[in-house]
Amino acid sequence: MRQSRFTEEQIIGVLKQADGENAEAGLAAAERQFDAAQAYLRQAEANDLKAQDDVNRYKPLAAKDEIPQQRYVHAVDTEKATVAAVETARASAAAAEQGVTQARAKLSQARAELQYARTRPQQISVQRSRAQAAEAETEKAGAVLEQTQLNLQYTTIVAPVSGIVGQRSVQPGQNVAPGQQLMTIVPLDSQNIWVTANFKETQLKYMRPGQPVKISVDTYGRTYTGHVLNIAGASGARFSLLPPENATGNYVKVVQRIPVKIVFEKGQDPEHLLRPGMSVEPNVKVQ
């Protein structure tokens, strides 16, 4: 069996339409009651006029004993009853008129609610469009904010390492170009400080990377610990600006020096006293 599905807006519209139909039926009933009350009031007023006319006609006749006194008294009582009936009819007509007014107000309200229920999907669509537009504006503002923050970060130049300024080539207020060197920073962390020891080639027979080293610093008279990191691939003469050249063909054996890189162990210089270029004396423990 196929089932029909209704949206919330459709259900609300159906209910509001039913309320409007009930209000129209209530207004029609109230108008009928008002018409009946108006007819009863007109009849009561006509009866009252007739009763007053009878009283006015019977009064002089009763005074002359031309008609029975009882007939005059009956006319007076009838006139009093018709007056009460008129007041009652007027009250009923006023109540009926108030009922009509209330029914009309209820009908107007039902029609307004029905119209609102019919236009509610369009209103919801408009609100959703506004919400989507607001979300888009929020995302756009967020993107602008992120770009602005990124641009602000570009105005701050951060050194890649921590240390002290060894040489500065610019002054405050000076314009710089991309890629221009501003200063030289000397790192003070012991992990970034090493010793280049030029050992004789005859001393490297048993030297290997990883061997422990005692490093005596002439400046402070202290001894630090480290280890051999690596041994250079060629002698220092090969890497010099003007390598020696034996153009005469004479050969004289000269003991060469091989650079050996020695690094400090972690935490060896907590006070950051070591400086590049200091003279040290390394003592490598070989096996």
Residue, then its C-alpha position, 0 to 999 in steps of 0.5 A: m500500500r502506497q503511503s503519502r508523505f507530507t511536509e510540516e509546512q503542508i500539514i500546517g497549511v491543511l490545519k490552518q485551512a480547516d481552522g479558516e473553514n470552521a471560522e467561516a461556518g462560525l461567522a455564518a451561524a453568528e450572522r443567522q443568530f443576529d438576524a433572528a435576534q433582529a427579527y425578534l426585536r422588531q416583533a417585540e417593538a411592534n407588540d410594544l407599540k400595539a400594547q401602548d396604543d391599546v392602553n391609550r385607547y382603553k384609558p379614556l373608555a375605562a374612565k367613562d365605564e364604556i368598557p370593562q375595567q378589567r380589560y383596561v387593566h389587562a392592556v396595561d399588564t400587556e404593555k408592561a410585558t411587551v416593554a420587558a420583551v423589548e428589553t430582552a430582545r435588545a439584549s439578545a440582539a446586542a449579544a448576537e451582534q457581539g458574537v458576529t463581531q467576534a466571529r468576524a475577528k476570528l475569521s480574519q485571524a484564521r485567514a491571516e494564519l492561513q495566508y502565513a502558513r501558505t507563505r511560510p515555505q517561501q519565508i523559510s527559503v528566504q531565511r535559509s538564503r540569508a543564513q547561507a549568505a551570512e555564512a559565506e560572508t563569515e567564511k570570507a571574513g575568516a579568509v581575509l583575517e587569515q591572510t592578514q595574519l599571514n601578511l603580519q607574520y611576514t613583517t617579522i624576520v625570525a632568525p633560524v637559530s638562537g645565539i648572539v649577533g656576531q656581525r651586523s651589516v644593516q642599520p635600523g631604518q635601512n631598506v633591504a632587498p630579498g635575499q640580502q644578508l642582514m647579520t651573522i648569528v653565532p649559535l651558543d648551543s653546544q649541539n651547534i659547536w664543534v671542533t675541527a682538529n687537524f691531526k697528522e695522518t700518522q695519528l689516524k691509524y686507529m681513530r674512528p667516528g664515535q670515539p670519546v674525546k677530552i677537549s681542553v679549552d685554553t680560554y677557561g682552562r676547562t675540559y669538556t667531553g665530546h666524540v669524533l663525528n667524522i674524518a674529512g675526505a681529504s687533507g687540508a692542503r687539498f681544500s686550501l685556496l692555493p693547493p701545493e703543486n710539485a711542478t719541478g718533479n722533485y718529491v719531498k715527503v711531508v706529513q699531511r694534516i687531515p681535518v677531524k670534526i669533533v662535536f661536544e656532548k649534550g649539556q656541556d656548555p650550559e653557561h654558553l661560554l664557548r665561542p667560535g675560533m677559540s683554541v682547544e686541545p683535543n685528546v682522542k681515546v683510540q683503541 
